[in-house]
Amino acid sequence: MIVRKNISIDQCYVDKLKPFLEKNNGNLSAAIRDAIETASLALAGKTGENGEKVSSQVSQNAEFRNGLIEEEEFLLVHHTLFEWLIKNTSGLLIDESTVYEIINPYKIKRIPEIVSYTNSLNEKMGWKIKVGAEYSQGPEPETASLTLSNGNSCFREIMAHSLALYLAKQMKMDVQGLFCKSNVTKVYFKRFEFLDFQKVPKGLEEHFGYMESTFREIQKKPEFWKNLIKTYRQQNYQRLSMQRKTFEAFVSGDLPSVAEMRRNFELITGRPPAAFTLTEHIMIFKEIYLTDNIGSEIEICTEKGREYVKLLHDYSDRKVCESITKYYSNIFKSINYPFKVTTSPHMILFEFGKNLGSTDFSLK
């Protein structure tokens, strides 16, 4: 029998139901049912899924937390404050030593051990996060995935970050993908080889440390970056950002040669132009063009056989337009892909691919 009642609940009680609401994707009726079941088990002293009495287990976990606080290993932090801290440090990598304070690398060496230990710790700490794992067979799995469900999404993020760093450093598993929803965080891993153990692998940095290098640079020269950001904001980003030699070339009218462009490209990317596909070149060029801020907008197409780059600018002086066209033409010549260039007021179009006419620019 289903009994339907209209009930009134103060906000303070809704706040206390938050863990149950997150578990049931915001379904209030299901959350209340879960809360009633939990309270019933605790009051009756019945056993949970693992056979241990729920009331006894809750008491032991509380004693565990209180003991760590008394020993000054843990501190009480307000839930909202901790959530704010996690959100505002997102994109910065956790120190390796900090992770090892939580997970002992001398004791935990396999994925099942990590899962078991993390779930036990979550239960004791009251984070209400459940960790599961799938991985290929063998002593050193080639692929793996971790699924973190329930609990607070910010807490799941910091836990996923910690586990990803641990797997990267201890098991040579780099992050291949990160999937986040309101109630689930899933991290995909793939085995990799690296020699410099002081560095973090590319995937880990891309998904969890994407602001790391930027933050470190700001720390090195805080006054420079503060003034630069302030200036750009005050002038609505109507400033240029180019290499000193390039600026000198524009002022003198003697633009960098194709060979010099090629050398600059290798300095920026760390590899010669031949190591990249045309699509990769176009994506790299877009990033450089937007950073230089010489033009205003860029439109690209990377569909095979129809590749093009359209540059938009607001210069009206003919000589300036010619210099900009020549400058970017030399950049595209340096990557060794034939192209055709077309200009019109405030637009430069570079077309690649097949059926190029007599105005092709190609390296011999």
C-alpha positions as CSV (number, residue, x, y, z in Angstrom):
1,M,0.0,0.0,0.0
2,I,1.3,3.5,-0.9
3,V,0.4,6.3,1.5
4,R,0.6,9.8,0.1
5,K,0.8,12.7,2.5
6,N,1.5,16.4,2.2
7,I,4.2,17.2,4.7
8,S,6.2,20.4,5.7
9,I,9.9,20.2,6.1
10,D,12.1,23.1,7.3
11,Q,15.2,23.9,5.3
12,C,17.5,22.6,8.1
13,Y,16.0,19.1,7.6
14,V,16.3,19.3,3.9
15,D,20.0,20.2,4.3
16,K,20.4,17.0,6.5
17,L,18.8,15.0,3.7
18,K,21.4,16.3,1.2
19,P,23.5,13.0,1.1
20,F,20.4,11.0,0.4
21,L,19.2,13.5,-2.2
22,E,22.6,13.2,-4.0
23,K,22.4,9.4,-3.9
24,N,18.9,9.4,-5.4
25,N,19.6,12.1,-8.0
26,G,17.4,14.7,-6.2
27,N,14.3,12.4,-5.7
28,L,13.0,13.7,-2.4
29,S,10.6,10.7,-1.8
30,A,13.4,8.2,-2.4
31,A,15.7,10.3,-0.2
32,I,13.2,10.2,2.7
33,R,12.7,6.5,2.3
34,D,16.5,5.9,2.5
35,A,16.8,8.2,5.6
36,I,14.0,6.2,7.3
37,E,15.7,2.9,6.5
38,T,19.0,4.1,7.9
39,A,17.4,5.5,11.0
40,S,15.5,2.2,11.5
41,L,18.6,0.1,11.2
42,A,20.5,2.4,13.6
43,L,17.8,2.4,16.2
44,A,17.2,-1.4,16.0
45,G,20.9,-2.2,16.0
46,K,20.4,-4.4,12.8
47,T,23.2,-5.5,10.7
48,G,24.3,-3.8,7.4
49,E,25.3,-5.4,4.1
50,N,28.7,-6.4,5.5
51,G,27.2,-8.2,8.5
52,E,28.3,-5.5,11.0
53,K,25.8,-3.7,13.2
54,V,25.1,-0.3,11.7
55,S,24.9,1.6,15.0
56,S,28.2,0.0,16.2
57,Q,29.9,0.8,12.8
58,V,28.8,4.4,12.9
59,S,30.1,4.7,16.5
60,Q,33.5,3.2,15.5
61,N,33.9,5.6,12.6
62,A,33.1,8.6,14.8
63,E,35.7,7.4,17.3
64,F,38.2,7.0,14.5
65,R,37.6,10.6,13.3
66,N,37.7,12.0,16.9
67,G,41.0,10.2,17.6
68,L,42.6,11.7,14.5
69,I,41.4,15.2,15.5
70,E,42.7,14.8,19.1
71,E,46.1,13.7,17.7
72,E,46.1,16.9,15.5
73,E,46.5,14.8,12.3
74,F,43.1,16.0,11.1
75,L,41.3,19.3,11.6
76,L,37.6,20.1,11.6
77,V,36.8,22.1,8.5
78,H,33.3,23.4,7.6
79,H,31.8,21.6,4.6
80,T,31.2,24.8,2.6
81,L,34.7,26.1,3.2
82,F,36.3,22.9,2.1
83,E,34.1,22.8,-1.0
84,W,35.2,26.4,-1.8
85,L,38.8,25.5,-1.4
86,I,38.6,22.5,-3.8
87,K,36.7,24.6,-6.4
88,N,39.3,27.4,-6.3
89,T,42.3,25.1,-6.5
90,S,40.9,23.1,-9.4
91,G,43.5,22.7,-12.2
92,L,46.5,22.7,-9.7
93,L,48.3,19.4,-9.1
94,I,48.4,17.9,-5.6
95,D,51.9,17.4,-4.3
96,E,53.1,13.7,-4.6
97,S,54.2,13.7,-1.0
98,T,50.7,14.8,0.1
99,V,49.1,11.8,-1.6
100,Y,51.6,9.5,0.0
101,E,50.5,10.8,3.4
102,I,47.0,9.4,2.6
103,I,48.0,6.2,0.7
104,N,51.2,4.4,1.8
105,P,53.1,3.3,-1.4
106,Y,55.0,0.7,0.6
107,K,51.8,-1.1,1.6
108,I,49.5,-0.6,-1.4
109,K,50.8,-1.8,-4.7
110,R,47.8,-3.2,-6.6
111,I,44.5,-1.7,-7.9
112,P,42.3,-4.0,-5.7
113,E,44.2,-2.9,-2.7
114,I,43.7,0.8,-3.6
115,V,40.0,0.3,-4.0
116,S,39.6,-1.6,-0.8
117,Y,41.7,0.9,1.2
118,T,39.9,3.9,-0.3
119,N,36.5,2.6,0.4
120,S,37.4,1.8,3.9
121,L,38.8,5.3,4.4
122,N,35.7,6.9,2.8
123,E,33.5,5.0,5.2
124,K,35.5,6.0,8.3
125,M,35.7,9.7,7.1
126,G,32.0,9.9,6.3
127,W,32.5,11.1,2.7
128,K,29.9,8.6,1.4
129,I,31.9,8.0,-1.8
130,K,32.1,4.5,-3.3
131,V,35.0,3.5,-5.5
132,G,34.9,0.7,-8.0
133,A,37.5,-0.4,-10.6
134,E,37.8,-2.3,-13.8
135,Y,41.2,-3.3,-15.2
136,S,42.9,-5.7,-17.6
137,Q,44.4,-8.9,-16.2
138,G,48.0,-9.3,-15.3
139,P,50.5,-8.0,-12.7
140,E,50.8,-4.7,-14.6
141,P,47.4,-3.9,-16.2
142,E,47.5,-2.1,-19.6
143,T,44.2,-0.4,-19.1
144,A,42.0,0.5,-16.1
145,S,39.1,2.7,-15.1
146,L,38.0,4.0,-11.7
147,T,34.4,4.9,-10.9
148,L,33.6,7.1,-8.0
149,S,29.9,7.4,-7.2
150,N,27.7,9.2,-4.6
151,G,29.0,11.8,-2.2
152,N,29.9,15.4,-2.9
153,S,31.1,16.1,-6.4
154,C,33.9,18.4,-5.2
155,F,35.1,15.7,-2.8
156,R,34.9,13.1,-5.6
157,E,37.1,15.4,-7.8
158,I,39.9,15.7,-5.2
159,M,39.7,11.9,-4.5
160,A,39.9,11.1,-8.2
161,H,42.8,13.5,-8.6
162,S,44.7,11.8,-5.7
163,L,44.1,8.3,-7.0
164,A,45.1,9.3,-10.5
165,L,48.4,10.7,-9.3
166,Y,49.0,7.6,-7.2
167,L,48.4,5.3,-10.2
168,A,50.6,7.5,-12.5
169,K,53.6,7.5,-10.1
170,Q,53.3,4.0,-8.6
171,M,51.8,1.9,-11.5
172,K,52.7,4.0,-14.6
173,M,49.0,4.5,-15.5
174,D,48.3,7.8,-17.3
175,V,44.9,9.4,-17.5
176,Q,43.3,8.9,-20.9
177,G,39.9,10.4,-20.2
178,L,37.7,12.0,-17.4
179,F,33.9,11.7,-17.3
180,C,31.9,13.7,-14.7
181,K,28.2,13.7,-13.9
182,S,26.2,14.9,-10.9
183,N,26.6,11.6,-9.1
184,V,29.5,9.8,-10.9
185,T,33.1,10.6,-11.7
186,K,34.9,8.1,-14.0
187,V,38.6,8.1,-14.8
188,Y,40.1,6.1,-17.6
189,F,43.8,5.0,-17.5
190,K,46.3,3.5,-19.9
191,R,49.8,2.2,-19.3
192,F,52.7,4.4,-20.4
193,E,56.5,4.5,-20.0
194,F,58.4,7.5,-18.7
195,L,61.9,8.0,-17.4
196,D,61.8,11.3,-15.5
197,F,59.9,10.5,-12.3
198,Q,60.0,14.2,-11.3
199,K,57.5,15.0,-14.0
200,V,53.9,14.1,-14.3
201,P,52.5,12.3,-17.4
202,K,50.8,14.3,-20.1
203,G,47.3,13.0,-19.4
204,L,47.3,13.6,-15.7
205,E,48.5,17.2,-16.3
206,E,45.9,17.8,-19.0
207,H,42.9,16.6,-16.9
208,F,43.9,17.6,-13.4
209,G,46.8,20.0,-13.7
210,Y,45.8,22.2,-16.6
211,M,46.4,25.4,-14.6
212,E,49.7,24.2,-13.0
213,S,52.3,25.7,-15.4
214,T,50.3,29.0,-15.6
215,F,50.1,29.3,-11.8
216,R,53.8,28.6,-11.4
217,E,54.7,31.3,-13.9
218,I,52.5,33.8,-12.1
219,Q,54.3,32.9,-8.9
220,K,57.7,33.6,-10.4
221,K,56.8,37.1,-11.6
222,P,53.6,38.1,-9.8
223,E,54.0,41.9,-10.4
224,F,54.6,41.4,-14.2
225,W,51.5,39.3,-14.6
226,K,49.3,41.4,-12.4
227,N,50.3,44.5,-14.4
228,L,49.9,42.8,-17.7
229,I,46.5,41.4,-17.0
230,K,45.4,44.8,-15.6
231,T,46.6,46.5,-18.8
232,Y,44.9,44.0,-21.1
233,R,41.6,44.4,-19.3
234,Q,41.8,48.2,-19.2
235,Q,42.5,48.3,-23.0
236,N,39.9,45.6,-23.8
237,Y,42.6,43.3,-25.1
238,Q,43.5,45.8,-27.9
239,R,47.2,44.9,-27.6
240,L,49.7,42.8,-29.5
241,S,51.8,40.0,-28.0
242,M,54.6,38.9,-30.3
243,Q,58.2,37.8,-30.2
244,R,60.7,40.6,-30.0
245,K,62.4,39.6,-33.3
246,T,59.0,39.5,-35.0
247,F,58.2,43.0,-33.7
248,E,61.6,44.2,-34.9
249,A,61.0,42.7,-38.4
250,F,57.6,44.4,-38.7
251,V,59.1,47.7,-37.7
252,S,62.0,47.4,-40.1
253,G,59.9,46.0,-42.9
254,D,62.2,43.0,-43.3
255,L,60.0,40.0,-42.3
256,P,61.4,36.7,-41.0
257,S,62.4,34.2,-43.7
258,V,60.8,30.8,-44.2
259,A,63.9,29.2,-42.7
260,E,63.6,31.4,-39.6
261,M,59.9,30.6,-39.3
262,R,60.8,26.9,-39.3
263,R,63.3,27.3,-36.5
264,N,60.8,29.3,-34.5
265,F,58.2,26.6,-35.0
266,E,60.6,23.9,-33.7
267,L,61.4,26.1,-30.6
268,I,57.6,26.4,-29.8
269,T,56.6,22.8,-30.5
270,G,59.8,20.9,-29.7
271,R,59.5,19.0,-33.0
272,P,60.1,19.8,-36.7
273,P,57.1,20.7,-39.0
274,A,57.3,17.3,-40.7
275,A,56.3,15.6,-37.5
276,F,52.7,17.1,-37.7
277,T,49.8,16.6,-39.9
278,L,48.1,19.5,-41.7
279,T,45.2,19.4,-39.2
280,E,47.7,19.6,-36.3
281,H,49.5,22.5,-38.0
282,I,46.2,24.4,-38.4
283,M,45.3,23.9,-34.7
284,I,48.7,25.0,-33.6
285,F,48.5,28.1,-35.9
286,K,45.1,29.0,-34.5
287,E,46.5,29.0,-31.0
288,I,49.5,31.1,-32.0
289,Y,47.4,33.6,-34.0
290,L,44.9,34.2,-31.1
291,T,47.8,34.6,-28.7
292,D,49.7,37.1,-30.9
293,N,46.5,39.1,-31.2
294,I,47.7,40.6,-34.5
295,G,44.3,39.9,-36.0
296,S,40.8,39.9,-34.5
297,E,39.3,36.6,-35.4
298,I,40.1,33.3,-37.1
299,E,38.0,30.7,-38.9
300,I,39.4,27.2,-39.7
301,C,38.3,24.0,-41.5
302,T,40.2,20.8,-40.9
303,E,38.0,18.5,-43.1
304,K,40.4,16.4,-45.3
305,G,40.7,17.9,-48.8
306,R,38.9,21.2,-47.8
307,E,41.3,22.6,-45.2
308,Y,41.5,26.4,-45.0
309,V,42.4,29.2,-42.6
310,K,40.5,32.5,-42.7
311,L,42.0,35.4,-40.9
312,L,40.0,38.5,-40.0
313,H,41.6,41.8,-39.1
314,D,40.6,45.5,-38.8
315,Y,43.6,47.1,-40.6
316,S,42.9,49.5,-43.5
317,D,46.4,50.6,-44.5
318,R,47.4,48.7,-47.7
319,K,51.1,48.3,-46.7
320,V,50.1,46.9,-43.3
321,C,47.8,44.3,-44.9
322,E,50.5,43.3,-47.4
323,S,53.0,42.8,-44.5
324,I,50.6,40.7,-42.5
325,T,49.8,38.6,-45.6
326,K,53.4,38.0,-46.3
327,Y,54.2,37.2,-42.7
328,Y,51.5,34.5,-42.3
329,S,52.4,33.2,-45.8
330,N,55.9,32.6,-44.7
331,I,54.6,30.7,-41.6
332,F,52.5,28.4,-43.9
333,K,55.4,28.0,-46.3
334,S,57.6,26.8,-43.4
335,I,55.3,23.8,-42.7
336,N,55.8,22.5,-46.3
337,Y,52.1,22.2,-47.3
338,P,51.0,23.9,-50.6
339,F,48.4,26.5,-50.3
340,K,46.6,29.4,-52.1
341,V,46.2,32.8,-50.6
342,T,43.4,35.2,-51.3
343,T,43.0,38.6,-49.8
344,S,40.2,41.1,-49.5
345,P,39.6,44.1,-47.2
346,H,39.9,42.9,-43.6
347,M,40.3,39.2,-44.6
348,I,43.1,36.8,-45.6
349,L,42.2,33.3,-46.8
350,F,44.7,30.4,-47.0
351,E,43.3,27.3,-48.8
352,F,45.1,24.0,-48.7
353,G,44.5,20.6,-50.4
354,K,43.8,19.6,-54.0
355,N,43.2,21.6,-57.2
356,L,45.2,24.7,-56.3
357,G,45.8,27.2,-59.0
358,S,48.8,29.2,-60.3
359,T,48.9,31.3,-57.2
360,D,50.0,28.3,-55.1
361,F,52.8,28.8,-52.6
362,S,54.7,25.6,-52.3
363,L,58.2,24.8,-51.1
364,K,60.6,23.0,-53.5
